[in-house]
Amino acid sequence: MLLMWLVMGLVVLSIANSAQDLKERVINLAPEISSDPTSAAIARSSAIDSTGNIVDVQNSIIDRLAHYGTEYGGFVVVPDLLPFGGNALCAGVGEDISFDQSLIDKHSMKVIAIDPTEKAKNYVQKLSLHNFWFLERALVGENAAENITIFANKHTHYVSESVLSSHTGIDERAARTVQTIKLSQLQQVFDRFDLIKLDIEGAEYDLIDQLPALGARTICIEFHHHCTDYTEADTQRAVNTLAAAGYFVISTEGKHEYTFFKLQ
């Protein structure tokens, strides 16, 4: 059943004009349904590379950083370390895919975009895109249910919604149920992700432990300790967890947006 609705989600909700091979990869995993329409880390600035030499991570790439996307929807990356034609998981679409579009235009990456909001789906459906697949799901931790409550923004013209009732931007009276997807489920379909972007209004904290297993060398996260009942200490614990897995902080913007990079 997982593969059935995931395949259907990628095919029916996909917004794509090329990269047919990605669709075929998904469908071929389930041939029986193929006919369906379907700041400890910041303090650590050095590491030992594969040859045993000590590398100053931050200073070695500081001049190679670039900001992809708009000020609102973008993140800092290291362009020459992003693979051509790789896979990117971008959770939190909203009404700004400028970051995703940069990955596609500059690196021909295949973007799997996830967002449970109606506004995001309507926005994406109006665009003409290639190498871009949209799943109308909430990305959640491994212990979450198949359906979850999400709260609309208290400002009706804003796009952000949250599964956290503690989020200061939501209206608890405007709740609805959405379907979820987990990182382990995505791993059943995609071999690996080369970049992961999370801007999911507080749900990111439940995913931190699972991120290293996806193999991405670049991870971009907007943390939401400033508007939920999570704290700066929770964010520091998340940073420390990724540091223990070999990720270094190479950029921070506004104390909320972090870019992590892993040497190997």
Backbone hydrogen bonds, N-H to C=O, Kabsch-Sander energy under -0.5 kcal/mol:
donor,donor_aa,acceptor,acceptor_aa,energy
5,W,1,M,-2.4
6,L,2,L,-2.3
7,V,3,L,-2.8
8,M,4,M,-2.4
9,G,5,W,-2.4
10,L,6,L,-2.5
11,V,7,V,-2.3
11,V,38,T,-2.0
12,V,8,M,-3.0
12,V,38,T,-1.5
13,L,8,M,-0.6
13,L,9,G,-1.7
15,I,132,F,-1.0
16,A,14,S,-0.6
22,L,19,A,-1.5
23,K,19,A,-0.8
24,E,20,Q,-2.2
25,R,21,D,-2.2
26,V,22,L,-1.9
27,I,23,K,-2.8
28,N,24,E,-2.8
29,L,25,R,-0.7
29,L,26,V,-1.0
30,A,27,I,-1.8
33,I,30,A,-2.1
34,S,31,P,-1.0
36,D,33,I,-2.3
38,T,36,D,-2.8
43,A,39,S,-1.5
44,R,40,A,-1.4
45,S,43,A,-1.1
47,A,55,V,-2.2
49,D,47,A,-0.6
49,D,53,N,-2.8
52,G,49,D,-1.9
55,V,47,A,-4.0
57,V,45,S,-1.3
57,V,55,V,-1.2
58,Q,45,S,-0.7
60,S,56,D,-2.0
61,I,57,V,-0.9
61,I,58,Q,-0.7
62,I,58,Q,-1.0
64,R,61,I,-2.2
65,L,62,I,-0.7
66,A,77,V,-2.4
68,Y,66,A,-0.6
68,Y,75,F,-2.8
74,G,70,T,-1.9
75,F,68,Y,-1.6
77,V,66,A,-2.8
81,L,78,V,-2.1
82,L,79,P,-1.6
85,G,107,H,-3.2
86,G,83,P,-1.1
88,A,110,K,-2.9
89,L,195,L,-2.6
90,C,88,A,-0.7
90,C,112,I,-2.2
91,A,89,L,-0.6
91,A,197,K,-3.0
92,G,90,C,-0.5
92,G,114,I,-3.1
96,D,93,V,-1.6
101,Q,97,I,-3.1
102,S,98,S,-1.6
103,L,99,F,-1.8
104,I,100,D,-1.9
105,D,101,Q,-3.1
106,K,102,S,-2.6
107,H,103,L,-1.3
108,S,104,I,-1.6
109,M,103,L,-1.7
110,K,86,G,-3.1
111,V,109,M,-0.6
111,V,131,N,-2.8
112,I,88,A,-3.0
112,I,110,K,-0.5
113,A,111,V,-0.7
113,A,133,W,-3.7
114,I,90,C,-2.1
115,D,135,L,-2.2
121,K,117,T,-1.8
122,N,118,E,-2.6
123,Y,119,K,-2.2
124,V,120,A,-2.6
125,Q,121,K,-2.3
126,K,122,N,-0.7
126,K,123,Y,-0.8
127,L,124,V,-1.7
129,L,127,L,-0.7
133,W,111,V,-2.8
135,L,113,A,-2.8
137,R,135,L,-1.9
138,A,179,Q,-2.1
139,L,137,R,-0.6
140,V,138,A,-0.5
140,V,181,I,-2.2
144,A,141,G,-1.5
148,I,178,V,-2.6
150,I,176,R,-2.9
151,F,162,S,-3.2
152,A,174,A,-2.8
154,K,169,G,-3.0
156,T,154,K,-0.8
158,Y,155,H,-2.4
162,S,151,F,-1.8
165,S,163,V,-0.6
167,H,164,L,-1.3
168,T,227,C,-2.7
170,I,167,H,-1.4
171,D,152,A,-2.8
172,E,170,I,-0.6
174,A,171,D,-2.0
175,A,173,R,-0.8
176,R,150,I,-2.1
178,V,148,I,-2.8
180,T,146,E,-2.2
181,I,138,A,-2.2
183,L,140,V,-0.6
186,L,182,K,-1.8
187,Q,183,L,-2.0
188,Q,184,S,-0.7
188,Q,185,Q,-0.6
189,V,186,L,-1.4
190,F,186,L,-2.6
193,F,214,L,-1.7
194,D,87,N,-2.8
195,L,87,N,-1.3
196,I,218,T,-2.0
197,K,89,L,-3.0
198,L,220,C,-2.9
199,D,91,A,-2.4
203,A,200,I,-1.7
205,Y,202,G,-0.9
206,D,203,A,-0.9
207,L,204,E,-1.7
208,I,204,E,-0.8
210,Q,207,L,-1.1
211,L,207,L,-1.1
211,L,208,I,-0.8
213,A,210,Q,-0.7
214,L,211,L,-1.9
215,G,212,P,-1.5
217,R,194,D,-0.8
218,T,194,D,-1.3
219,I,260,F,-2.1
220,C,196,I,-3.3
221,I,258,Y,-2.6
222,E,198,L,-2.5
223,F,221,I,-0.7
223,F,256,H,-3.1
227,C,224,H,-1.0
228,T,224,H,-0.6
235,T,231,T,-1.8
236,Q,232,E,-2.4
237,R,233,A,-2.2
238,A,234,D,-2.0
239,V,235,T,-2.5
240,N,236,Q,-2.6
241,T,237,R,-2.3
242,L,238,A,-2.1
243,A,239,V,-2.2
244,A,240,N,-2.3
245,A,241,T,-0.9
246,G,243,A,-1.8
247,Y,242,L,-2.6
248,F,261,F,-2.9
250,I,248,F,-0.6
250,I,259,T,-2.7
251,S,259,T,-1.1
253,E,257,E,-2.4
256,H,253,E,-1.5
257,E,253,E,-2.3
258,Y,221,I,-3.1
258,Y,256,H,-0.6
259,T,251,S,-2.3
260,F,219,I,-3.3
261,F,248,F,-2.4
262,K,217,R,-2.0
263,L,246,G,-0.6
